[in-house]
Amino acid sequence: MKNLKMKAARAAKDLSQEDLAKICGVSRQTISAIEKGDYNPTIKLCIVICKALEKTLDELFWE
Amino acid sequence: MNNSQGSAIVLGLFIGILIVIVLIKTWNKDGRLKTQYDEMQEKARGLAYKYAFWTIVFVEAVMIVLMSFGIKLPFDNITVHIIPILIGTLVQASYSLWHNAYAGLNTNMKRFGIISIVIAGVNFLVALIAIFDGRMIVNGIFEFPLTNLICGFLFVIIGIESVIKNHLDNKDREED
């Protein structure tokens, strides 16, 4: 399932996938895969993404 | 295989390991020996190694079955075991590549590409010299230099795959 909330939060901060990937210490493809719903990140990476986008886990990863 | 051949192979392996260490340090942006991968890449690479392992087991088993039926394979004693390893390597590299886990986070792709082209070139050169010297095929059997030819083609295949994958990645980036 696509993670549109994460994509929207990233766009709201005017970050590209590349930018967010650099902040989170992962590859751009990993961010792309999470947004497309092709990869389920670990809770550790979810927290890093949430901190980078200044959102809570519920806001980004809860249905 | 006599003792001098064995010693030469051990020495070659040792020198090979040293060269690989220098190359990894060269193509990693931070000059470190360890290539860094993120969690998705680590997962994909784990699967890549699994598929490569079973590929090697399968190809070796095929070789053993063929030989047990008395079918004479047109490769020398060493090459017959190196071929499964090279096929396994191709499986590992291809799976990693198509699952975005071939290049690490600290890999300088430009340097990596140049080094790959040089390695492929050296392998093709060694194979070509062996062909002209008549050392590639002796008495209808492919000798050890076949390994260089296969290595060269392996790098070419990975190179072509990388170009296609890079093209698809650029499309994905544009959609972002």
gemmi code that builds the backbone of each chain (N, CA, C; Angstrom):
import gemmi

chains = {
    "A": [
        ("MET", (0.831, -1.193, 0.000), (0.000, 0.000, 0.000), (0.882, 1.266, 0.000)),
        ("LYS", (0.550, 2.204, -0.885), (1.362, 3.421, -1.000), (1.290, 4.256, 0.266)),
        ("ASN", (2.428, 4.860, 0.618), (2.444, 5.740, 1.785), (2.366, 7.191, 1.303)),
        ("LEU", (1.135, 7.619, 1.017), (0.938, 8.975, 0.492), (1.153, 10.043, 1.565)),
        ("LYS", (0.937, 9.621, 2.844), (1.103, 10.584, 3.941), (2.571, 10.994, 4.071)),
        ("MET", (3.448, 10.028, 3.874), (4.880, 10.325, 3.965), (5.309, 11.206, 2.785)),
        ("LYS", (4.772, 10.880, 1.619), (5.115, 11.664, 0.425), (4.640, 13.117, 0.591)),
        ("ALA", (3.417, 13.254, 1.124), (2.853, 14.598, 1.330), (3.673, 15.377, 2.354)),
        ("ALA", (4.069, 14.698, 3.442), (4.860, 15.354, 4.494), (6.216, 15.792, 3.947)),
        ("ARG", (6.786, 14.964, 3.099), (8.087, 15.309, 2.493), (7.933, 16.515, 1.559)),
        ("ALA", (6.871, 16.480, 0.760), (6.625, 17.579, -0.191), (6.358, 18.880, 0.574)),
        ("ALA", (5.646, 18.756, 1.707), (5.342, 19.943, 2.513), (6.613, 20.596, 3.040)),
        ("LYS", (7.624, 19.805, 3.285), (8.906, 20.353, 3.760), (9.827, 20.719, 2.596)),
        ("ASP", (9.283, 20.563, 1.386), (10.021, 20.884, 0.158), (11.330, 20.079, 0.030)),
        ("LEU", (11.205, 18.807, 0.354), (12.369, 17.921, 0.267), (12.183, 16.946, -0.892)),
        ("SER", (13.259, 16.675, -1.600), (13.203, 15.633, -2.625), (13.484, 14.291, -1.924)),
        ("GLN", (13.245, 13.202, -2.650), (13.552, 11.885, -2.064), (15.036, 11.808, -1.717)),
        ("GLU", (15.833, 12.400, -2.589), (17.296, 12.417, -2.395), (17.650, 13.145, -1.090)),
        ("ASP", (17.014, 14.304, -0.870), (17.287, 15.097, 0.341), (16.932, 14.308, 1.597)),
        ("LEU", (15.716, 13.723, 1.578), (15.259, 12.971, 2.751), (16.161, 11.762, 2.989)),
        ("ALA", (16.564, 11.123, 1.897), (17.448, 9.948, 2.012), (18.754, 10.337, 2.697)),
        ("LYS", (19.294, 11.490, 2.305), (20.566, 11.948, 2.896), (20.403, 12.218, 4.390)),
        ("ILE", (19.288, 12.873, 4.743), (19.033, 13.187, 6.164), (18.915, 11.894, 6.976)),
        ("CYS", (18.237, 10.897, 6.378), (17.965, 9.640, 7.096), (19.114, 8.630, 6.995)),
        ("GLY", (20.093, 8.903, 6.132), (21.225, 7.973, 5.979), (20.861, 6.705, 5.245)),
        ("VAL", (19.939, 6.820, 4.281), (19.573, 5.658, 3.455), (19.672, 6.073, 1.982)),
        ("SER", (19.422, 5.112, 1.091), (19.484, 5.438, -0.334), (18.159, 6.055, -0.797)),
        ("ARG", (18.210, 6.807, -1.907), (16.988, 7.405, -2.453), (15.977, 6.318, -2.805)),
        ("GLN", (16.506, 5.191, -3.302), (15.625, 4.095, -3.700), (14.840, 3.529, -2.515)),
        ("THR", (15.450, 3.579, -1.328), (14.758, 3.074, -0.132), (13.574, 3.979, 0.209)),
        ("ILE", (13.794, 5.296, 0.131), (12.700, 6.247, 0.387), (11.602, 6.034, -0.658)),
        ("SER", (12.012, 5.887, -1.918), (11.049, 5.663, -3.001), (10.242, 4.380, -2.753)),
        ("ALA", (10.934, 3.317, -2.341), (10.259, 2.028, -2.093), (9.265, 2.123, -0.939)),
        ("ILE", (9.615, 2.894, 0.108), (8.700, 3.067, 1.248), (7.450, 3.825, 0.786)),
        ("GLU", (7.648, 4.892, 0.019), (6.511, 5.694, -0.455), (5.608, 4.886, -1.393)),
        ("LYS", (6.231, 4.013, -2.173), (5.429, 3.203, -3.099), (4.766, 2.010, -2.409)),
        ("GLY", (5.192, 1.736, -1.173), (4.654, 0.586, -0.445), (5.335, -0.708, -0.825)),
        ("ASP", (6.509, -0.601, -1.462), (7.245, -1.808, -1.855), (8.145, -2.328, -0.737)),
        ("TYR", (8.365, -1.505, 0.286), (9.234, -1.925, 1.385), (8.671, -1.453, 2.715)),
        ("ASN", (8.618, -2.371, 3.676), (8.181, -2.022, 5.031), (9.400, -1.714, 5.885)),
        ("PRO", (9.601, -0.444, 6.239), (10.806, -0.105, 7.025), (10.727, -0.629, 8.451)),
        ("THR", (11.885, -0.777, 9.092), (11.917, -1.174, 10.498), (11.461, 0.021, 11.325)),
        ("ILE", (11.117, -0.241, 12.556), (10.657, 0.838, 13.442), (11.774, 1.885, 13.621)),
        ("LYS", (13.013, 1.403, 13.590), (14.174, 2.290, 13.744), (14.199, 3.337, 12.609)),
        ("LEU", (13.995, 2.876, 11.381), (14.012, 3.800, 10.244), (12.755, 4.680, 10.250)),
        ("CYS", (11.622, 4.103, 10.658), (10.383, 4.902, 10.744), (10.588, 6.106, 11.660)),
        ("ILE", (11.253, 5.853, 12.802), (11.492, 6.936, 13.767), (12.398, 8.012, 13.156)),
        ("VAL", (13.431, 7.577, 12.454), (14.365, 8.520, 11.811), (13.607, 9.384, 10.797)),
        ("ILE", (12.725, 8.744, 10.010), (11.946, 9.480, 8.995), (10.997, 10.477, 9.686)),
        ("CYS", (10.347, 9.992, 10.746), (9.415, 10.867, 11.479), (10.131, 12.105, 12.027)),
        ("LYS", (11.308, 11.886, 12.597), (12.079, 13.008, 13.152), (12.462, 13.984, 12.037)),
        ("ALA", (12.873, 13.431, 10.892), (13.294, 14.281, 9.758), (12.124, 15.110, 9.237)),
        ("LEU", (10.930, 14.512, 9.236), (9.756, 15.210, 8.690), (8.932, 15.904, 9.774)),
        ("GLU", (9.422, 15.814, 11.028), (8.744, 16.418, 12.184), (7.293, 15.966, 12.277)),
        ("LYS", (7.121, 14.687, 12.195), (5.791, 14.067, 12.328), (5.878, 12.934, 13.332)),
        ("THR", (4.718, 12.449, 13.778), (4.719, 11.314, 14.700), (4.566, 10.021, 13.899)),
        ("LEU", (4.840, 8.906, 14.565), (4.689, 7.601, 13.902), (3.244, 7.413, 13.440)),
        ("ASP", (2.306, 7.802, 14.288), (0.882, 7.680, 13.936), (0.547, 8.453, 12.671)),
        ("GLU", (1.083, 9.660, 12.602), (0.767, 10.531, 11.451), (1.279, 9.967, 10.129)),
        ("LEU", (2.417, 9.299, 10.177), (3.004, 8.819, 8.925), (2.771, 7.331, 8.630)),
        ("PHE", (2.729, 6.514, 9.699), (2.730, 5.078, 9.438), (1.507, 4.321, 9.966)),
        ("TRP", (0.548, 5.030, 10.477), (-0.663, 4.351, 10.928), (-1.770, 4.609, 9.920)),
        ("GLU", (-2.513, 3.575, 9.644), (-3.534, 3.698, 8.587), (-4.680, 4.640, 8.995)),
    ],
    "B": [
        ("MET", (47.556, -31.216, -11.347), (48.183, -29.946, -10.956), (49.415, -30.226, -10.082)),
        ("ASN", (50.555, -29.644, -10.436), (51.744, -29.882, -9.626), (51.882, -28.795, -8.547)),
        ("ASN", (52.947, -28.983, -7.712), (53.133, -28.072, -6.572), (53.351, -26.623, -6.993)),
        ("SER", (54.103, -26.418, -8.086), (54.389, -25.047, -8.523), (53.115, -24.350, -9.003)),
        ("GLN", (52.236, -25.113, -9.672), (50.944, -24.544, -10.118), (50.102, -24.155, -8.901)),
        ("GLY", (50.091, -25.062, -7.905), (49.330, -24.811, -6.677), (49.833, -23.573, -5.967)),
        ("SER", (51.156, -23.482, -5.851), (51.772, -22.312, -5.187), (51.434, -21.030, -5.946)),
        ("ALA", (51.473, -21.121, -7.280), (51.163, -19.944, -8.105), (49.721, -19.494, -7.874)),
        ("ILE", (48.797, -20.461, -7.757), (47.386, -20.116, -7.532), (47.199, -19.475, -6.147)),
        ("VAL", (47.865, -20.038, -5.124), (47.770, -19.475, -3.760), (48.322, -18.045, -3.746)),
        ("LEU", (49.481, -17.864, -4.401), (50.095, -16.534, -4.478), (49.170, -15.572, -5.234)),
        ("GLY", (48.592, -16.056, -6.330), (47.661, -15.256, -7.132), (46.451, -14.826, -6.316)),
        ("LEU", (45.929, -15.769, -5.524), (44.766, -15.455, -4.671), (45.129, -14.383, -3.648)),
        ("PHE", (46.335, -14.528, -3.048), (46.800, -13.577, -2.037), (46.934, -12.178, -2.647)),
        ("ILE", (47.577, -12.119, -3.821), (47.745, -10.826, -4.503), (46.369, -10.270, -4.893)),
        ("GLY", (45.482, -11.164, -5.348), (44.119, -10.771, -5.723), (43.381, -10.120, -4.563)),
        ("ILE", (43.520, -10.716, -3.371), (42.852, -10.167, -2.174), (43.389, -8.757, -1.880)),
        ("LEU", (44.724, -8.612, -1.979), (45.340, -7.295, -1.725), (44.825, -6.254, -2.727)),
        ("ILE", (44.724, -6.657, -4.005), (44.236, -5.728, -5.044), (42.777, -5.338, -4.751)),
        ("VAL", (41.969, -6.334, -4.364), (40.555, -6.054, -4.069), (40.434, -5.055, -2.907)),
        ("ILE", (41.289, -5.223, -1.874), (41.263, -4.308, -0.724), (41.558, -2.868, -1.194)),
        ("VAL", (42.600, -2.736, -2.035), (42.977, -1.405, -2.538), (41.839, -0.821, -3.386)),
        ("LEU", (41.228, -1.673, -4.247), (40.147, -1.192, -5.126), (38.932, -0.733, -4.313)),
        ("ILE", (38.553, -1.524, -3.301), (37.381, -1.152, -2.476), (37.641, 0.198, -1.797)),
        ("LYS", (38.870, 0.348, -1.244), (39.217, 1.615, -0.577), (39.207, 2.777, -1.566)),
        ("THR", (39.522, 2.472, -2.834), (39.548, 3.521, -3.865), (38.136, 3.935, -4.266)),
        ("TRP", (37.222, 2.956, -4.458), (35.895, 3.338, -4.953), (34.929, 3.760, -3.835)),
        ("ASN", (35.330, 3.561, -2.566), (34.488, 4.078, -1.488), (34.856, 5.540, -1.211)),
        ("LYS", (33.821, 6.377, -1.177), (34.045, 7.824, -1.014), (34.855, 8.152, 0.235)),
        ("ASP", (34.607, 7.402, 1.327), (35.273, 7.701, 2.590), (36.584, 6.934, 2.763)),
        ("GLY", (36.989, 6.197, 1.728), (38.255, 5.464, 1.783), (38.255, 4.282, 2.726)),
        ("ARG", (37.053, 3.901, 3.174), (36.959, 2.772, 4.119), (36.841, 1.454, 3.363)),
        ("LEU", (37.225, 0.380, 4.070), (37.164, -0.942, 3.444), (35.732, -1.474, 3.445)),
        ("LYS", (34.964, -1.031, 4.439), (33.590, -1.522, 4.559), (32.637, -0.659, 3.729)),
        ("THR", (31.922, -1.301, 2.815), (30.900, -0.593, 2.053), (29.635, -0.555, 2.904)),
        ("GLN", (29.031, 0.631, 2.985), (27.858, 0.782, 3.849), (26.568, 0.608, 3.050)),
        ("TYR", (25.630, -0.113, 3.626), (24.322, -0.320, 2.993), (23.247, 0.024, 4.016)),
        ("ASP", (22.079, 0.468, 3.524), (20.991, 0.710, 4.467), (20.221, -0.593, 4.686)),
        ("GLU", (19.184, -0.541, 5.534), (18.501, -1.781, 5.927), (17.832, -2.497, 4.756)),
        ("MET", (17.254, -1.735, 3.803), (16.607, -2.377, 2.659), (17.652, -3.068, 1.779)),
        ("GLN", (18.783, -2.394, 1.635), (19.862, -2.964, 0.827), (20.440, -4.219, 1.490)),
        ("GLU", (20.601, -4.170, 2.819), (21.130, -5.341, 3.542), (20.214, -6.540, 3.348)),
        ("LYS", (18.908, -6.283, 3.398), (17.924, -7.361, 3.231), (18.026, -7.954, 1.818)),
        ("ALA", (18.099, -7.063, 0.838), (18.191, -7.521, -0.562), (19.488, -8.290, -0.798)),
        ("ARG", (20.579, -7.803, -0.205), (21.867, -8.472, -0.391), (21.869, -9.847, 0.274)),
        ("GLY", (21.182, -9.949, 1.400), (21.058, -11.253, 2.063), (20.395, -12.266, 1.142)),
        ("LEU", (19.307, -11.833, 0.486), (18.612, -12.721, -0.458), (19.501, -13.030, -1.658)),
        ("ALA", (20.244, -12.003, -2.099), (21.143, -12.192, -3.255), (22.180, -13.271, -2.947)),
        ("TYR", (22.754, -13.222, -1.735), (23.752, -14.234, -1.355), (23.099, -15.616, -1.264)),
        ("LYS", (21.865, -15.662, -0.792), (21.161, -16.949, -0.682), (20.969, -17.557, -2.073)),
        ("TYR", (20.461, -16.745, -3.018), (20.235, -17.254, -4.372), (21.555, -17.644, -5.041)),
        ("ALA", (22.609, -16.855, -4.770), (23.923, -17.163, -5.351), (24.446, -18.494, -4.811)),
        ("PHE", (24.265, -18.694, -3.503), (24.724, -19.935, -2.877), (24.039, -21.145, -3.514)),
        ("TRP", (22.703, -21.072, -3.649), (21.975, -22.221, -4.209), (22.262, -22.401, -5.694)),
        ("THR", (22.586, -21.306, -6.370), (22.979, -21.417, -7.786), (24.281, -22.205, -7.899)),
        ("ILE", (25.249, -21.862, -7.025), (26.546, -22.561, -7.051), (26.335, -24.048, -6.742)),
        ("VAL", (25.523, -24.338, -5.723), (25.246, -25.732, -5.362), (24.612, -26.459, -6.546)),
        ("PHE", (23.634, -25.802, -7.194), (22.918, -26.423, -8.317), (23.852, -26.698, -9.501)),
        ("VAL", (24.657, -25.680, -9.869), (25.548, -25.852, -11.036), (26.619, -26.904, -10.747)),
        ("GLU", (27.154, -26.889, -9.506), (28.144, -27.913, -9.124), (27.511, -29.308, -9.195)),
        ("ALA", (26.274, -29.415, -8.720), (25.570, -30.705, -8.743), (25.388, -31.183, -10.184)),
        ("VAL", (25.034, -30.245, -11.072), (24.864, -30.595, -12.499), (26.184, -31.125, -13.065)),
        ("MET", (27.275, -30.422, -12.730), (28.608, -30.840, -13.198), (28.919, -32.259, -12.697)),
        ("ILE", (28.648, -32.501, -11.407), (28.947, -33.812, -10.806), (28.119, -34.901, -11.487)),
        ("VAL", (26.820, -34.618, -11.704), (25.943, -35.614, -12.351), (26.454, -35.929, -13.760)),
        ("LEU", (26.793, -34.867, -14.507), (27.295, -35.065, -15.883), (28.557, -35.918, -15.877)),
        ("MET", (29.471, -35.593, -14.940), (30.742, -36.331, -14.879), (30.522, -37.767, -14.418)),
        ("SER", (29.539, -37.957, -13.504), (29.284, -39.323, -13.023), (28.700, -40.203, -14.126)),
        ("PHE", (28.073, -39.567, -15.136), (27.568, -40.338, -16.289), (28.661, -40.532, -17.343)),
        ("GLY", (29.853, -40.090, -16.998), (30.992, -40.272, -17.903), (31.057, -39.248, -19.011)),
        ("ILE", (30.241, -38.200, -18.876), (30.275, -37.145, -19.896), (31.489, -36.255, -19.627)),
        ("LYS", (32.356, -36.177, -20.609), (33.592, -35.392, -20.431), (33.294, -33.926, -20.736)),
        ("LEU", (33.394, -33.085, -19.710), (33.144, -31.658, -19.913), (34.379, -31.006, -20.551)),
        ("PRO", (34.167, -30.050, -21.461), (35.319, -29.473, -22.174), (36.067, -28.405, -21.378)),
        ("PHE", (36.211, -28.605, -20.063), (36.932, -27.640, -19.222), (38.000, -28.362, -18.409)),
        ("ASP", (39.072, -27.649, -18.053), (40.101, -28.284, -17.223), (39.594, -28.405, -15.774)),
        ("ASN", (40.373, -29.133, -14.945), (39.922, -29.487, -13.590), (39.605, -28.285, -12.699)),
        ("ILE", (40.324, -27.175, -12.894), (40.108, -26.003, -12.035), (38.916, -25.189, -12.563)),
        ("THR", (38.899, -24.973, -13.865), (37.848, -24.141, -14.478), (36.460, -24.713, -14.212)),
        ("VAL", (36.373, -26.037, -14.179), (35.071, -26.675, -13.968), (34.452, -26.279, -12.615)),
        ("HIS", (35.300, -25.907, -11.648), (34.777, -25.464, -10.337), (34.664, -23.939, -10.257)),
        ("ILE", (35.419, -23.261, -11.121), (35.357, -21.792, -11.092), (34.085, -21.299, -11.807)),
        ("ILE", (33.656, -22.029, -12.828), (32.448, -21.638, -13.576), (31.221, -21.500, -12.648)),
        ("PRO", (30.931, -22.498, -11.781), (29.784, -22.303, -10.870), (29.937, -21.083, -9.968)),
        ("ILE", (31.182, -20.826, -9.510), (31.411, -19.658, -8.637), (31.114, -18.367, -9.402)),
        ("LEU", (31.564, -18.310, -10.660), (31.328, -17.099, -11.465), (29.843, -16.914, -11.769)),
        ("ILE", (29.147, -18.017, -12.041), (27.694, -17.924, -12.299), (26.993, -17.441, -11.019)),
        ("GLY", (27.417, -17.975, -9.866), (26.862, -17.543, -8.584), (27.117, -16.062, -8.341)),
        ("THR", (28.313, -15.616, -8.705), (28.675, -14.198, -8.551), (27.758, -13.319, -9.402)),
        ("LEU", (27.483, -13.793, -10.623), (26.599, -13.029, -11.516), (25.182, -12.947, -10.932)),
        ("VAL", (24.717, -14.053, -10.348), (23.384, -14.067, -9.720), (23.350, -13.059, -8.568)),
        ("GLN", (24.402, -13.088, -7.727), (24.458, -12.180, -6.574), (24.461, -10.718, -7.044)),
        ("ALA", (25.311, -10.440, -8.033), (25.437, -9.059, -8.516), (24.142, -8.590, -9.178)),
        ("SER", (23.554, -9.443, -10.021), (22.338, -9.057, -10.748), (21.166, -8.846, -9.789)),
        ("TYR", (20.989, -9.767, -8.846), (19.874, -9.629, -7.904), (20.033, -8.330, -7.089)),
        ("SER", (21.264, -8.090, -6.600), (21.522, -6.868, -5.817), (21.240, -5.632, -6.664)),
        ("LEU", (21.717, -5.685, -7.905), (21.580, -4.533, -8.795), (20.112, -4.181, -9.041)),
        ("TRP", (19.308, -5.189, -9.358), (17.887, -4.935, -9.661), (17.077, -4.610, -8.416)),
        ("HIS", (17.663, -4.861, -7.221), (16.976, -4.528, -5.977), (17.674, -3.374, -5.251)),
        ("ASN", (18.358, -2.529, -6.021), (18.975, -1.291, -5.510), (19.980, -1.522, -4.387)),
        ("ALA", (20.651, -2.653, -4.419), (21.574, -2.960, -3.326), (22.979, -3.287, -3.825)),
        ("TYR", (23.264, -2.945, -5.062), (24.598, -3.252, -5.598), (25.610, -2.197, -5.137)),
        ("ALA", (25.247, -0.945, -5.321), (26.132, 0.134, -4.883), (25.791, 0.507, -3.450)),
        ("GLY", (26.824, 0.709, -2.648), (26.606, 1.089, -1.256), (26.360, 2.582, -1.124)),
        ("LEU", (26.057, 2.999, 0.096), (25.796, 4.418, 0.347), (27.068, 5.245, 0.167)),
        ("ASN", (28.222, 4.608, 0.412), (29.490, 5.344, 0.314), (30.283, 4.972, -0.955)),
        ("THR", (29.580, 4.430, -1.948), (30.263, 4.051, -3.189), (30.296, 5.230, -4.157)),
        ("ASN", (31.480, 5.508, -4.681), (31.610, 6.518, -5.729), (31.401, 5.781, -7.053)),
        ("MET", (30.211, 5.948, -7.638), (29.831, 5.157, -8.810), (30.709, 5.420, -10.030)),
        ("LYS", (31.216, 6.657, -10.139), (32.072, 6.987, -11.282), (33.368, 6.167, -11.204)),
        ("ARG", (33.998, 6.212, -10.009), (35.236, 5.455, -9.807), (34.970, 3.960, -9.969)),
        ("PHE", (33.835, 3.506, -9.411), (33.473, 2.083, -9.475), (33.317, 1.640, -10.936)),
        ("GLY", (32.671, 2.490, -11.742), (32.460, 2.184, -13.157), (33.775, 2.090, -13.912)),
        ("ILE", (34.658, 3.083, -13.653), (35.967, 3.103, -14.338), (36.775, 1.847, -13.972)),
        ("ILE", (36.812, 1.520, -12.670), (37.569, 0.342, -12.216), (37.003, -0.930, -12.846)),
        ("SER", (35.655, -1.017, -12.922), (35.020, -2.196, -13.530), (35.415, -2.347, -14.994)),
        ("ILE", (35.434, -1.213, -15.712), (35.811, -1.250, -17.138), (37.268, -1.717, -17.284)),
        ("VAL", (38.143, -1.194, -16.406), (39.566, -1.585, -16.454), (39.710, -3.089, -16.176)),
        ("ILE", (39.004, -3.584, -15.140), (39.097, -5.016, -14.793), (38.606, -5.871, -15.963)),
        ("ALA", (37.474, -5.463, -16.563), (36.945, -6.207, -17.721), (37.975, -6.197, -18.854)),
        ("GLY", (38.567, -5.028, -19.100), (39.564, -4.897, -20.172), (40.762, -5.801, -19.943)),
        ("VAL", (41.281, -5.802, -18.692), (42.451, -6.643, -18.367), (42.112, -8.120, -18.591)),
        ("ASN", (40.924, -8.522, -18.164), (40.511, -9.925, -18.336), (40.399, -10.297, -19.809)),
        ("PHE", (39.799, -9.405, -20.608), (39.687, -9.673, -22.046), (41.076, -9.746, -22.693)),
        ("LEU", (41.976, -8.868, -22.237), (43.336, -8.841, -22.788), (44.053, -10.167, -22.501)),
        ("VAL", (43.961, -10.618, -21.243), (44.606, -11.886, -20.856), (44.027, -13.038, -21.681)),
        ("ALA", (42.704, -13.026, -21.846), (42.043, -14.091, -22.627), (42.479, -14.044, -24.093)),
        ("LEU", (42.585, -12.829, -24.616), (42.981, -12.659, -26.023), (44.408, -13.161, -26.264)),
        ("ILE", (45.300, -12.809, -25.318), (46.698, -13.275, -25.422), (46.731, -14.809, -25.391)),
        ("ALA", (45.919, -15.390, -24.491), (45.873, -16.857, -24.383), (45.365, -17.494, -25.680)),
        ("ILE", (44.400, -16.832, -26.322), (43.864, -17.365, -27.590), (44.975, -17.370, -28.648)),
        ("PHE", (45.697, -16.239, -28.749), (46.762, -16.139, -29.765), (47.957, -17.054, -29.450)),
        ("ASP", (48.173, -17.301, -28.120), (49.286, -18.192, -27.731), (48.897, -19.669, -27.824)),
        ("GLY", (47.627, -19.915, -28.080), (47.151, -21.299, -28.153), (46.992, -21.952, -26.788)),
        ("ARG", (46.810, -21.098, -25.732), (46.632, -21.648, -24.378), (45.174, -21.699, -23.945)),
        ("MET", (44.273, -21.179, -24.783), (42.860, -21.170, -24.399), (42.248, -22.569, -24.543)),
        ("ILE", (42.502, -23.179, -25.689), (41.984, -24.541, -25.918), (43.175, -25.456, -26.228)),
        ("VAL", (43.347, -26.465, -25.362), (44.422, -27.441, -25.573), (43.791, -28.827, -25.644)),
        ("ASN", (44.028, -29.521, -26.730), (43.438, -30.857, -26.965), (41.911, -30.857, -26.817)),
        ("GLY", (41.290, -29.822, -27.307), (39.825, -29.743, -27.267), (39.246, -29.386, -25.906)),
        ("ILE", (40.120, -29.030, -24.959), (39.670, -28.696, -23.595), (39.956, -27.216, -23.329)),
        ("PHE", (38.937, -26.505, -22.798), (39.156, -25.108, -22.395), (40.054, -25.088, -21.172)),
        ("GLU", (41.116, -24.321, -21.246), (42.057, -24.239, -20.125), (41.721, -23.039, -19.232)),
        ("PHE", (42.533, -22.831, -18.208), (42.290, -21.810, -17.191), (41.979, -20.399, -17.730)),
        ("PRO", (42.616, -19.949, -18.831), (42.315, -18.582, -19.331), (40.838, -18.357, -19.687)),
        ("LEU", (40.069, -19.446, -19.818), (38.627, -19.284, -20.054), (38.002, -18.465, -18.921)),
        ("THR", (38.555, -18.643, -17.706), (38.077, -17.899, -16.532), (38.136, -16.388, -16.789)),
        ("ASN", (39.238, -15.935, -17.405), (39.389, -14.501, -17.709), (38.324, -14.039, -18.695)),
        ("LEU", (38.053, -14.890, -19.701), (37.052, -14.537, -20.709), (35.665, -14.423, -20.054)),
        ("ILE", (35.343, -15.405, -19.194), (34.042, -15.384, -18.497), (33.957, -14.158, -17.585)),
        ("CYS", (35.069, -13.866, -16.859), (35.112, -12.688, -15.968), (34.832, -11.412, -16.765)),
        ("GLY", (35.469, -11.307, -17.919), (35.274, -10.131, -18.779), (33.817, -9.974, -19.162)),
        ("PHE", (33.195, -11.079, -19.622), (31.781, -11.034, -20.017), (30.881, -10.737, -18.813)),
        ("LEU", (31.291, -11.252, -17.645), (30.525, -11.003, -16.417), (30.446, -9.493, -16.140)),
        ("PHE", (31.588, -8.820, -16.281), (31.615, -7.371, -16.063), (30.797, -6.635, -17.128)),
        ("VAL", (30.842, -7.140, -18.380), (30.061, -6.521, -19.458), (28.563, -6.654, -19.151)),
        ("ILE", (28.135, -7.856, -18.747), (26.714, -8.083, -18.428), (26.274, -7.155, -17.284)),
        ("ILE", (27.101, -7.102, -16.211), (26.757, -6.244, -15.059), (26.725, -4.771, -15.495)),
        ("GLY", (27.658, -4.402, -16.376), (27.704, -3.026, -16.890), (26.434, -2.670, -17.654)),
        ("ILE", (25.993, -3.578, -18.540), (24.767, -3.345, -19.327), (23.563, -3.243, -18.382)),
        ("GLU", (23.509, -4.159, -17.420), (22.408, -4.134, -16.443), (22.395, -2.810, -15.674)),
        ("SER", (23.603, -2.340, -15.289), (23.711, -1.078, -14.537), (23.180, 0.100, -15.343)),
        ("VAL", (23.515, 0.120, -16.649), (23.066, 1.225, -17.509), (21.534, 1.224, -17.598)),
        ("ILE", (20.945, 0.029, -17.797), (19.477, -0.075, -17.893), (18.832, 0.356, -16.568)),
        ("LYS", (19.380, -0.150, -15.458), (18.828, 0.167, -14.135), (18.945, 1.669, -13.853)),
        ("ASN", (20.073, 2.237, -14.233), (20.287, 3.672, -14.024), (19.250, 4.483, -14.809)),
        ("HIS", (18.964, 4.041, -16.033), (17.972, 4.708, -16.874), (16.589, 4.656, -16.196)),
        ("LEU", (16.230, 3.481, -15.671), (14.936, 3.323, -14.985), (14.888, 4.169, -13.715)),
        ("ASP", (16.008, 4.240, -12.997), (16.090, 5.040, -11.771), (15.903, 6.527, -12.065)),
        ("ASN", (16.487, 6.973, -13.177), (16.338, 8.380, -13.557), (14.880, 8.716, -13.852)),
        ("LYS", (14.165, 7.758, -14.475), (12.729, 7.953, -14.753), (11.967, 8.084, -13.439)),
        ("ASP", (12.326, 7.195, -12.483), (11.685, 7.182, -11.169), (11.946, 8.499, -10.443)),
        ("ARG", (13.174, 9.013, -10.608), (13.572, 10.272, -9.970), (12.760, 11.439, -10.534)),
        ("GLU", (12.525, 11.399, -11.857), (11.743, 12.456, -12.511), (10.300, 12.475, -12.005)),
        ("GLU", (9.763, 11.258, -11.728), (8.380, 11.160, -11.224), (8.255, 11.716, -9.812)),
        ("ASP", (9.388, 11.683, -9.060), (9.430, 12.200, -7.688), (9.120, 13.693, -7.734)),
    ],
}
model = gemmi.Model(1)
for chain_id, residues in chains.items():
    chain = gemmi.Chain(chain_id)
    for i, (resn, *xyz) in enumerate(residues, 1):
        res = gemmi.Residue()
        res.name, res.seqid = resn, gemmi.SeqId(i, " ")
        for name, pos in zip(("N", "CA", "C"), xyz):
            atom = gemmi.Atom()
            atom.name, atom.element = name, gemmi.Element(name[0])
            atom.pos, atom.b_iso = gemmi.Position(*pos), 0.0
            res.add_atom(atom)
        chain.add_residue(res)
    model.add_chain(chain)
structure = gemmi.Structure()
structure.add_model(model)
structure.setup_entities()
